[in-house]
């Protein structure tokens, strides 16, 4: 009997809530009818992390791709079209657009968060943690690892191709390991790619290059780099030109010429 009462109560509650939302929806539709857009409110959600895009940029794109929204009926605004137009900017990861009952058009913009800077013969690019490559945009210079040298070809808009994607995946794994450790993050802020494809780490401490090879056995290679700094480097700060951990279980130091 108690179970039956609870069930009936639950059904009534669901029915009441459904009716409420249905009525609220109709009221909202009535409120929107004939309501004109009073203006546009733009919010750069992660503006404190990056500074690629500014409010004026979004307003410019909105005016160029869609037109002046002020004065248009709210029901005639196509938020999907507005979102797609703004998301055409490669530095923007996501755009969310909605209107409210006061007549405001609200646009929330999420910038991409770069983790790498790629300096290539075709210009400079940023790369986020998802492997999305996009041209340098605006005057912002976020503090990220810089990669230069023999980088696989990148198109004007950031196209990498299959081989480039595979290469970039390895660099991202290596960079993730470096930036995940406070000591290594402060030590290695630059990566060079040699003509043969070897990864070279450029330390902030020491006038030499570390030949890392490929982005495999990362943990073991850094264990050997740590041992080098602990046991070999003290007293030999200017002695070596290269230190290689490319080959398994070896640390090969070559003197400067």
N, C-alpha and C positions, 0 to 999 in steps of 0.2 A: 504493500500500500504506500509506504514512504517513498519507494523508488518511483512509483507511478506519479505521485505528487511532484517529486523533483523533476521528472521528465516533462510533465505538463508546464511547470514553472519555466523550465528551460526553453520550451517551444514558444511560450508567450513572450519571453524576453527577447528571443531572436526575432519574432514577428514585430514586436514594438520597435526594436532597433532598425529593422529593415524599413518599416514605415517611416521612421524618423529621417533616415538618410534619403529616402525617396522624396519626402516633402522638402527637406533641406536642399536637395538637388534642384527641384523645381523652383524654389525661392531664389536660388543662386542664378538659375537661368533667367528668371524674371528680372533680377537685379542687373544682369549683364545686357539685357535687351536695350538697345539704343545708347549704351554707355560708350563714350568716346575715350580714347587713350589720352591721358593727361600728360604723359611723359615717360621717359625711359630711365630706369635705375640699373646701373651696371656695377657688378661686384667682381673684382679679381680675387678669387677665393684664396689662392696661395701666393699672393703678391709679396709676402714677406720672405718667401723662399727664392723666388726668381723675379726678374724685372724685365721680362721680354715684351710684355704687352701692357699697354696703358688704356685707360678709359677712352681717351681720344681716338685711339686706334680702332676700338670696337665701334664707336659712333661713326667713324669714317667708313668702315666696312658696311655697317648697317645702312647708312645713307646711300652708298654706292650700289649695294646688292639688292636692297629691299625698298629703300625710300624712307621718307619721313613718316614715322608712325604716329606722331602726335596729331590728334584730331580724327584718326581713323577709328572706326567702330571696333571695339574689343573683339567681337565675334568674327571680324574679318581678318584679324591678324593671324598669320600662319606661323606658329612658333616652330614647327618642324623645319620649315624653309629657312627661318632665321638662324636656327641652330646649325644647319648644314652650311650656310653661308659663312658663319663665323668659324666653324671647324675646318674650313679650307686653309686657314693659317696653320702651318705645320707646327708652330710653337705652342699651339693650343691643343690640349688633349681631349677636352670635353667642354661642351656648352649646354647649359640648361636654361630654358626660356619659359616663363609663365606669366599670366596676368592675374591681378587681384581685383577685389571688388571695389577698390578705390579708383580703378582705371589706370593703374600703373603697369607698364611692361617691365618685368624684372628679368635681367639677363645675368646669370652666374657663369663665370669663365674660370676654367681650371687650366693653368699653364702646365706644360711638360716640365718635369724635373730632371735636368741632365745629370749624368754621372761621369761622362767622358767628354772631352773636347778632342776632335780629330782635325789635325792640321794637314791638309792634303794639297796636292798640286792644283786641285780644282776648287780651292777655297777652304774655309773653315766650317766645320759642322759640329753639332752637339749630338749626343746619343743618350737616350734615357735607359732606365734599367730594363725595359722591355725590348731593347734593341732597336727602337725607332730612331732613325737618323734624320735630322732636320738642319737646314742651313742656320748659321748664326743670325739671330734676329735682334734688332735693337742694340742698345749700348750696354746691356747688362753683361758682366763678366763673372759668372759664378765660379767659385773655387772648386774645380774638379780636376781629376787627373788628365793631363794633356798627352796625347799620343801623336807622334809624328814619324816621318820616314817613309818606308816602303809599304804604305797602306794600300790595300786593294782598292780599285777604282770605285769612286762614289759619284753618282750622277748629280746634276745641278740641284735637284729637289731632294736628294738624300737616298736615291736608289742604290742598293748594294749588290743585288743579284744573289744567287744561291751560294756561290763560293764566298762572297763577302759576308753573308749572314753567318756562315759557319765560322769564319775567322773572327767575326765580331763577338760571337757567343763565347769563344775562348778568352778574348780580351776582357769581356764583362765578368767572367768567372774569376779571372786573375785579379781584376780591379775590386771585385766584391771581397776577395780574401784580404787584399791590402787595406781597404777602407774599413773592414770589419775589425781591424786591430789598431788601436790608437798609436802604438809605436810605429808600425809599418806605414800607417797613413801619413804620419809626420815625416817619415823617412823617404818615401817614394811618391813623388807628385808628377813625375815625368816618365814616359815610356817611349823608347825609340824602336822602330822596326828596321832591322838591318836588311841589306840587299838580298840576303838568302832567306829572309823571313824570320830569323831569330828575334826573339823579344829581348830587348836590352833595358834594364832598369837603371835609371839615373838617380843615384842617392843624393839626398840633401847633405849628407856627411861623407866627405871623401871625394877626391878628384879622380874617379875611375868609373867604369861602367861594369855592370853585372850582367853577364851573358846568361839569360834565363832559358833560352831555347824555346820550346813550345809550352803552351799553358797546361801541361800535364804534371802529375806528381807535385802539385803546388805546395802542399804542406811540407813534404820532405825537402823540397828545394829551399824553402824559407828556414827550415831547421838548419840547413848547411850555411845559409847566409848568416844566421844568428851566430853559429859557431865561428865563422870567419871574423865577425866583429868582436867576438869575445876573446879569441885566441891568437889571431893573426894580425888584425888591424892595429892594435895598440903598439906604438913604436914604429909602425911601417905606413904611416898615414899617406905619404907621398911616393911610396915605392912602386906601387902597381898601377898598371894602366887598365887592365881588365881582370875580372874575377869571374870564373865560369862555374855555374852549378848545372850546366846543361846535361851532363852525363851522370847517370845514377851513381850515388855514393862517392862522388868526387868533388873536390874543390880545387880548381886549377887557376893559379894566380900567375899572371904574366907581368914582368917588370916593364916599366916605361922605357921607351927607346931613348 
